[in-house]
Amino acid sequence: MPYAPEYLHLVIPGVQFEAILYARNSFDASASGNSVSEQLTVGRTTCHQYKWPIQREFKDIDTSASRHGRKARDDFEALIAFLVEEPPPLGTRRIVVAFQAARYYRDLEAYVRLRSACLNSNTLLCYNKQVYDLSRRDDRKTTAQHAVDAEDEAEGIRDGNLRSAASQAQLGLPHGKLLFGYDRAYKTVNGRKRCIGQAENPVQGPYVLKSLQRVDQGHSITALVAWLRSHPEAARENRPPWDHKAAREMLINRAYLGERVYKGESIPAQWAPIKGLETPEGRALFNRVTAKLTAPERVSHRGAEVAHLLTYLALCGECGDHAVLQCGPPRPNGTSSLRCKVRDDTSLVEDLADAVVEEAVIAWFGDKTKARSALVPSDDKIADMATSAQRLINAYEEQLTEARRQAVEYDDLSGKFKLSAVTLASLEAALQPKLEAARRKLQGFTGVSPLLLKMLDAADPEAIWNGRPAGDIQPEVPGLTIEQKREVIKQVVTVRLYKAVPGRRKRDPNRIRLSFVGEPGFRAGRLRVPASGAAPAAGTG
């Protein structure tokens, strides 16, 4: 059982207690940190009431503590490092104080790390005005259950957010960060801001149209960036200055046409296009610029195309999930290695890493039960609808396969092919749109991309991944492009590379650890590097 703070000096006599405060919120509606300030105020009051001197305060503002968080919790990492590396004075025992368990962690891995730090430093844990001694079995069990509850609550919140995002998309409402050129209207519900619409910013909006016109007239994006930076009123609020990537993203963003793009589908939005783009001439201008910027021939220098399977996808297990691996220049023997971009403390031959990951991904999709349960919602009604849609897709594909087979079979008696090219073209023109519509319908039921569904439903996932030559009655199956393979890897597995174990060969494939979706350690993307440029502590995950 936990200790009541007022009796702590009786239960643990003969020591001086000192406090360390921690506060965190995952969404700061006003960008003022008020929720964190309120948590710290409650903590200070508690410490003052029980005469615990406060030694340090740590706080993470607008930062998620769940496994889905993409922003490093700098002060949580600093708290753990402080507990481990800076012992208290002799005769002093520390207490880490927070408002509730969910402020510390919404992820069991974070709980285990904090528990280990408290155990090794003989530190007490306090939240909800109860003090826990993690060296005691019952307190470890109780705090572990609280951590499970906090993680489950976070998963419930995320599910609700996903449903909300899908609902907002269908209604054509904006989502995500405020788009340059627009202002938004919000209302606050249960402490969270909800966007209720957006309209063109009268100062910024014209710069969007002028930017499109300048590129359409032949100006380069580099020249456009210089022009935008030369106009203070075109500055992006609360974001870095304009660069090549940001300018290009603006120029091809269909939101400026009054469209809401969700999972590849364009939905009429509830906001108006930027003035000048609502006309046929304006849309033609936008489409010309988009075609110009996305045309394959724009790649005029070596290396712009995707050339490596795992670069910037795989993570360094030694540095943490903010550190990606990148491929270095080829060696004299022609081989390349994946290396940690942050500290260059891990590396492995690229071909070996690629082979291990590709083989594991194919095997994972081969276990249909496991893969489907991880990717497809378990709701019975959704499963039934998805099954029905998949049967229709299979029927369309079988009909097309049979027609293509007959189109290449020659009948000696009639002196003709069993199916004429004209008939085949007519059949394909009729069935292909229906097939694509059925695939979009299936994706809508499951929330899974067609690319993953293709791997998931394939009898032989390796044939989809690597391709298959044409057979007697089977058409050729082209393999996935490297971009498609990277997209699959990004959505289903987190790859981490660790240092070689002494006594083992450096090419040991066991240095690669894979966490598939639904498993502990899976992360939808790497952690963000803090704005200060300082890397989070090692072991972030």
C-alpha positions in Angstrom: 0.0 0.0 0.0 1.2 3.5 -0.7 2.2 5.9 2.1 0.1 9.0 3.0 2.4 12.0 2.8 1.5 13.2 6.3 2.9 10.0 7.8 5.9 9.6 5.6 8.3 10.9 8.3 7.0 8.2 10.7 7.2 5.4 8.2 10.7 6.3 7.0 12.3 8.1 10.0 15.7 9.7 10.2 16.0 11.1 6.7 15.4 14.5 5.1 13.1 14.4 2.1 13.6 16.7 -1.0 11.3 16.9 -3.9 11.7 16.9 -7.7 8.6 18.1 -9.6 7.5 16.9 -13.0 4.6 18.2 -15.1 3.4 17.5 -18.6 0.5 18.2 -20.9 -0.1 16.7 -24.4 -2.2 19.5 -25.9 -1.8 23.2 -25.1 -4.7 25.0 -26.5 -3.5 28.5 -25.8 0.2 27.8 -26.2 0.7 29.2 -22.7 1.5 26.1 -20.7 -1.3 26.9 -18.2 -2.1 23.2 -17.6 1.6 22.5 -16.8 1.7 25.6 -14.6 -1.3 24.4 -12.7 0.2 21.0 -12.2 3.4 22.6 -10.8 1.4 24.8 -8.5 -0.4 21.8 -7.0 3.0 20.1 -6.6 4.6 23.1 -4.9 1.6 23.3 -2.5 2.0 19.6 -1.7 5.7 20.0 -1.0 5.2 23.1 1.1 2.5 21.4 3.1 4.8 18.5 4.0 8.0 20.5 4.2 9.8 18.9 1.3 12.3 21.3 -0.2 12.0 21.4 -4.0 15.4 20.8 -5.7 14.5 20.7 -9.4 11.5 21.1 -11.7 11.0 19.4 -15.0 8.2 20.1 -17.5 7.2 19.0 -21.0 4.6 21.2 -22.7 2.5 20.1 -25.6 4.1 16.7 -25.6 2.4 13.3 -25.8 3.6 10.5 -23.4 2.0 7.7 -25.5 3.8 5.3 -27.8 2.3 7.3 -30.7 4.1 10.5 -29.7 6.4 11.9 -32.3 8.0 14.6 -30.2 10.8 13.9 -27.8 10.0 14.5 -24.1 13.2 16.4 -23.3 12.6 17.0 -19.6 11.4 13.5 -18.9 14.7 12.3 -20.3 16.5 14.9 -18.3 14.6 13.7 -15.2 15.7 10.1 -15.6 19.3 11.2 -16.3 19.2 13.4 -13.1 18.0 10.5 -11.0 20.6 8.1 -12.3 23.6 10.4 -12.5 23.2 12.8 -9.6 22.9 11.1 -6.2 21.2 13.0 -3.3 23.2 14.3 -0.3 23.9 11.8 2.5 20.9 11.4 4.7 18.5 12.7 2.1 15.9 10.8 0.1 14.2 12.2 -3.0 10.6 12.1 -4.0 9.5 12.7 -7.6 6.1 14.5 -7.5 3.5 14.7 -10.3 -0.2 15.4 -10.5 -1.2 11.9 -11.6 0.4 8.8 -13.1 -0.6 9.8 -16.7 1.6 12.8 -16.4 4.7 10.5 -16.1 3.8 8.0 -18.7 1.1 6.7 -21.1 3.4 4.0 -22.3 4.6 0.9 -20.4 8.1 1.3 -21.7 8.4 4.8 -20.1 7.0 3.4 -16.9 9.6 0.7 -16.7 12.4 3.2 -17.4 11.2 5.5 -14.7 10.7 2.7 -12.2 14.2 1.4 -12.9 15.7 4.9 -12.3 13.7 5.3 -9.0 14.8 1.8 -7.9 18.5 2.4 -8.7 18.5 5.8 -7.0 16.3 4.8 -4.0 13.8 7.5 -5.1 10.1 7.6 -4.0 7.3 8.3 -6.5 4.4 10.6 -5.6 1.2 11.3 -7.5 -2.5 11.7 -6.6 -1.1 12.7 -3.1 0.1 9.2 -2.5 3.8 8.1 -2.1 5.0 4.9 -3.6 8.2 3.1 -2.6 9.1 1.0 -5.7 11.4 -1.2 -3.7 8.2 -2.7 -2.2 6.4 -5.4 -4.1 2.9 -4.2 -3.6 3.8 -0.6 -4.7 5.5 -1.9 -7.9 2.3 -3.9 -8.6 0.0 -0.9 -7.9 2.0 1.6 -10.0 2.3 -1.0 -12.8 -1.5 -1.3 -12.9 -1.8 2.5 -13.0 0.6 2.6 -15.9 -1.5 -0.1 -17.8 -4.6 2.1 -17.2 -2.8 5.2 -18.4 -1.6 3.5 -21.6 -5.1 2.1 -22.2 -6.7 5.5 -21.7 -4.2 6.9 -24.3 -5.1 4.3 -26.8 -8.8 5.1 -26.3 -8.1 8.8 -26.8 -6.1 8.0 -30.0 -9.0 5.9 -31.4 -11.3 8.8 -30.7 -9.0 11.2 -32.4 -8.8 8.9 -35.5 -12.5 8.7 -35.7 -12.7 12.5 -35.3 -10.2 13.0 -38.0 -12.1 10.8 -40.4 -15.3 12.5 -39.5 -13.8 16.0 -40.0 -12.4 14.8 -43.4 -15.8 13.6 -44.6 -17.3 17.0 -43.5 -14.6 18.8 -45.4 -13.2 20.5 -42.2 -9.5 21.4 -41.9 -7.2 19.3 -39.9 -3.6 19.5 -38.7 -1.4 22.6 -38.6 -2.8 25.9 -39.9 -2.1 26.3 -43.6 -0.2 29.4 -44.7 -2.7 31.8 -46.3 -5.6 31.0 -44.0 -7.0 31.9 -40.6 -9.0 29.4 -38.5 -11.9 29.7 -36.2 -11.9 27.5 -33.1 -14.0 26.5 -30.2 -12.8 24.8 -27.0 -14.4 21.6 -25.9 -13.2 19.9 -22.7 -10.0 21.8 -22.8 -9.2 21.0 -26.4 -9.5 23.3 -29.4 -11.8 22.1 -32.1 -11.5 23.7 -35.5 -14.9 24.9 -36.9 -13.7 26.5 -40.2 -11.1 28.6 -41.9 -11.0 31.5 -44.3 -8.4 33.2 -46.4 -6.0 35.5 -44.6 -6.2 38.9 -46.4 -2.4 39.5 -46.1 -1.0 36.0 -46.6 -3.5 34.7 -49.1 -2.4 36.8 -52.1 1.2 35.5 -51.7 -0.1 32.0 -52.5 -1.5 33.1 -55.8 1.5 35.2 -56.6 3.8 32.3 -55.8 2.0 30.1 -58.3 2.1 32.8 -60.9 5.8 33.4 -60.5 6.6 29.6 -60.9 4.3 29.4 -63.8 6.2 32.3 -65.4 9.5 30.4 -65.2 10.9 31.4 -61.8 12.7 28.7 -59.9 11.7 27.6 -56.4 15.0 28.9 -55.2 14.2 32.4 -56.5 10.7 32.1 -55.1 12.1 31.3 -51.6 14.3 34.4 -51.8 11.3 36.5 -52.9 9.1 35.2 -50.0 11.8 35.8 -47.5 12.2 39.4 -48.7 8.6 40.2 -47.7 8.1 40.2 -43.9 4.3 39.9 -44.3 4.9 36.6 -46.1 6.6 35.1 -43.0 5.2 31.8 -41.7 4.0 32.2 -38.1 5.6 29.9 -35.5 7.5 28.0 -38.2 11.0 28.1 -39.7 11.7 30.5 -42.5 10.7 29.6 -46.1 12.9 26.9 -47.7 12.7 24.8 -50.9 10.6 22.0 -49.3 8.1 24.3 -47.7 7.6 26.4 -50.9 7.2 23.3 -53.0 4.6 21.8 -50.6 2.6 25.1 -50.7 2.6 25.1 -54.5 1.1 21.6 -54.9 -1.2 21.7 -51.9 -4.8 21.1 -53.2 -6.2 22.7 -50.1 -5.7 26.0 -51.8 -8.3 24.9 -54.4 -10.9 24.3 -51.6 -10.3 20.5 -51.4 -9.7 18.4 -48.4 -7.4 15.4 -49.2 -7.8 12.4 -46.9 -6.1 9.1 -47.6 -5.6 10.0 -51.2 -9.2 11.0 -51.8 -10.1 14.7 -52.6 -13.3 15.9 -50.7 -15.0 19.3 -51.3 -13.9 21.4 -48.4 -15.9 23.8 -46.3 -13.5 26.6 -47.0 -13.2 28.7 -50.2 -10.3 28.5 -52.5 -7.6 31.2 -52.5 -9.0 34.2 -54.5 -7.9 33.8 -58.1 -7.9 30.0 -57.9 -11.7 29.5 -57.8 -12.0 30.3 -61.5 -11.3 27.8 -64.4 -8.2 29.9 -65.3 -7.0 29.7 -61.7 -7.4 25.9 -61.5 -5.6 25.6 -64.8 -2.7 27.7 -63.3 -2.5 25.4 -60.3 -2.6 22.3 -62.4 0.2 23.6 -64.7 2.4 24.3 -61.7 1.7 20.9 -60.2 2.5 19.1 -63.4 5.7 21.1 -63.7 6.9 20.3 -60.2 5.9 16.7 -60.2 7.0 15.7 -63.7 9.7 12.9 -63.7 12.0 15.0 -65.9 12.4 17.5 -63.2 15.0 15.2 -61.6 18.0 16.7 -63.1 20.7 15.8 -60.7 21.9 12.4 -59.4 20.5 11.2 -56.1 17.1 13.0 -56.1 15.3 9.7 -56.8 14.9 7.1 -54.0 17.9 4.8 -54.1 18.0 3.1 -50.7 15.4 0.9 -49.0 16.1 1.8 -45.4 17.7 5.3 -45.4 15.8 7.6 -43.0 13.4 4.7 -42.1 15.6 2.5 -40.0 16.5 3.9 -36.5 19.7 3.7 -34.3 18.9 1.5 -31.4 21.9 3.0 -29.5 21.0 6.7 -29.8 17.2 6.4 -29.7 14.2 6.8 -32.0 15.2 10.4 -33.0 18.3 9.0 -34.8 17.9 7.7 -38.3 20.2 5.6 -40.4 21.5 6.9 -43.7 23.5 5.2 -46.4 27.1 6.3 -46.8 29.1 6.5 -50.1 30.0 3.2 -51.7 33.3 1.6 -50.8 36.0 0.6 -53.3 34.4 -2.9 -53.5 31.0 -1.4 -54.4 29.3 -2.1 -51.1 27.6 0.6 -49.0 26.7 0.7 -45.3 23.8 2.1 -43.3 25.2 4.3 -40.6 23.7 6.3 -37.7 23.3 9.9 -38.8 23.6 11.4 -35.3 26.7 9.8 -33.8 27.9 7.4 -36.4 28.1 4.8 -33.7 26.4 1.9 -35.6 26.8 0.6 -39.1 25.9 -2.4 -41.1 26.4 -3.4 -44.7 23.3 -2.2 -46.6 22.7 -5.4 -48.6 22.6 -7.5 -45.5 20.2 -5.1 -43.7 17.9 -4.9 -46.7 17.8 -8.7 -47.0 17.0 -9.2 -43.3 14.2 -6.7 -43.4 12.7 -7.7 -46.7 12.7 -11.4 -45.7 11.0 -10.6 -42.4 8.3 -8.4 -44.0 7.4 -11.1 -46.5 7.2 -13.7 -43.8 5.1 -11.4 -41.6 2.6 -10.9 -44.5 2.7 -14.7 -45.0 1.2 -15.2 -41.5 -2.3 -14.0 -42.6 -4.0 -14.3 -39.3 -1.3 -12.3 -37.5 -1.0 -9.6 -40.2 -4.8 -9.2 -40.7 -5.4 -8.9 -36.9 -2.7 -6.2 -36.7 -3.9 -4.2 -39.7 -7.7 -4.7 -40.1 -10.2 -3.6 -37.4 -11.7 -6.5 -35.5 -15.3 -5.2 -35.6 -17.5 -8.0 -37.0 -19.6 -5.7 -39.1 -16.5 -4.1 -40.7 -15.0 -7.6 -41.2 -18.1 -8.8 -43.0 -18.2 -5.7 -45.3 -14.5 -6.0 -46.0 -14.9 -9.7 -46.9 -17.7 -8.9 -49.2 -15.7 -6.2 -50.9 -12.7 -8.5 -51.2 -14.8 -11.2 -52.9 -15.9 -8.6 -55.5 -12.3 -7.5 -56.1 -11.3 -11.1 -56.5 -14.1 -11.7 -59.0 -13.1 -8.7 -61.1 -9.4 -9.7 -61.0 -10.2 -13.3 -62.1 -12.3 -12.1 -64.9 -9.6 -9.7 -66.2 -6.9 -12.5 -65.8 -9.1 -14.9 -67.8 -9.8 -12.3 -70.5 -6.1 -11.5 -70.9 -5.2 -15.2 -71.1 -7.7 -15.7 -73.9 -6.4 -12.7 -75.7 -3.0 -14.4 -76.2 -4.4 -17.9 -76.9 -4.5 -18.6 -80.7 -7.3 -20.9 -82.1 -5.8 -22.9 -85.1 -9.3 -23.8 -86.4 -10.6 -20.3 -86.6 -7.3 -18.7 -87.3 -8.0 -16.1 -84.6 -7.2 -15.3 -81.0 -9.9 -16.5 -78.6 -10.5 -12.9 -77.6 -9.9 -10.0 -79.8 -7.8 -7.0 -78.7 -10.8 -4.7 -79.2 -13.0 -6.9 -77.0 -10.2 -7.1 -74.4 -9.7 -3.3 -74.4 -13.5 -2.8 -74.1 -13.7 -5.3 -71.2 -10.8 -3.6 -69.4 -12.3 -0.2 -69.8 -15.5 -1.4 -68.3 -14.0 -3.5 -65.4 -11.0 -1.4 -64.4 -13.0 1.5 -62.9 -15.2 -0.9 -61.0 -12.1 -2.7 -59.7 -10.6 0.6 -58.5 -13.9 1.6 -56.9 -14.1 -1.7 -55.1 -10.6 -1.3 -53.8 -11.3 2.2 -52.5 -14.4 0.9 -50.8 -12.4 -1.8 -49.2 -9.8 0.7 -48.0 -12.6 2.8 -46.6 -13.9 -0.1 -44.5 -10.6 -1.1 -43.1 -8.5 2.1 -43.1 -5.7 0.1 -44.7 -4.0 1.4 -47.9 -4.5 -0.6 -51.1 -0.8 -1.4 -51.1 -1.0 -3.1 -47.8 -4.2 -4.9 -48.7 -2.5 -6.2 -51.9 0.3 -7.7 -49.7 -2.2 -8.9 -47.1 -4.5 -10.7 -49.6 -1.8 -12.2 -51.8 -1.5 -16.0 -51.7 2.2 -15.5 -52.2 3.4 -12.1 -50.7 6.9 -12.6 -52.2 5.4 -12.6 -55.7 3.9 -9.2 -55.0 7.1 -7.9 -53.3 9.7 -9.1 -55.8 7.5 -9.8 -58.9 7.0 -13.0 -60.9 7.7 -13.8 -64.5 4.9 -14.6 -66.9 3.9 -18.3 -67.0 1.8 -20.4 -69.4 -1.5 -19.0 -68.1 -0.3 -16.4 -65.6 0.6 -12.9 -66.6 3.8 -11.3 -65.4 3.5 -9.7 -62.0 5.8 -6.6 -61.7 7.5 -6.3 -58.3 7.0 -3.3 -56.0 9.1 -0.2 -56.7 11.5 0.8 -54.0 9.2 3.7 -53.1 6.3 1.2 -52.6 8.6 -1.1 -50.5 9.6 1.8 -48.3 5.9 2.7 -47.8 5.1 -0.8 -46.7 8.0 -0.9 -44.3 7.1 2.5 -42.8 3.6 1.3 -42.1 4.2 -2.2 -40.7 7.6 -2.4 -39.0 10.1 -0.3 -37.0 13.7 -1.2 -37.8 16.4 -0.6 -35.2 20.1 -1.3 -35.6 22.4 -2.0 -32.6 26.2 -2.2 -32.1 27.9 -5.5 -32.7 28.3 -7.7 -29.7 31.9 -8.4 -28.8 33.0 -11.8 -30.0 30.4 -11.9 -32.8 31.0 -11.0 -36.4 30.0 -7.4 -37.4 27.7 -8.7 -40.2 25.6 -10.6 -37.5 21.9 -10.1 -38.7 20.8 -10.3 -35.0 21.9 -6.7 -34.6 18.7 -5.7 -36.4 15.6 -5.8 -34.2 12.2 -5.5 -35.8 9.0 -4.4 -34.1 5.9 -5.0 -36.2 2.7 -3.0 -35.9 0.8 -4.2 -32.9 4.0 -5.2 -31.1 5.8 -3.4 -28.3 8.4 -1.0 -29.8 6.6 -0.2 -33.0 6.6 3.4 -33.9 4.8 5.1 -36.7 7.7 7.5 -37.3 10.9 8.7 -35.7 10.8 11.1 -32.8 11.3 14.8 -33.7 14.6 16.3 -32.8 14.1 19.2 -30.3 14.1 22.7 -31.9 17.3 23.6 -29.9 19.1 20.9 -32.0 20.1 18.9 -29.0 19.5 15.2 -29.4 17.4 13.4 -26.8 19.1 11.1 -24.4 20.1 7.7 -25.6 17.5 5.0 -25.3 14.5 7.1 -26.3 11.9 4.8 -27.6 
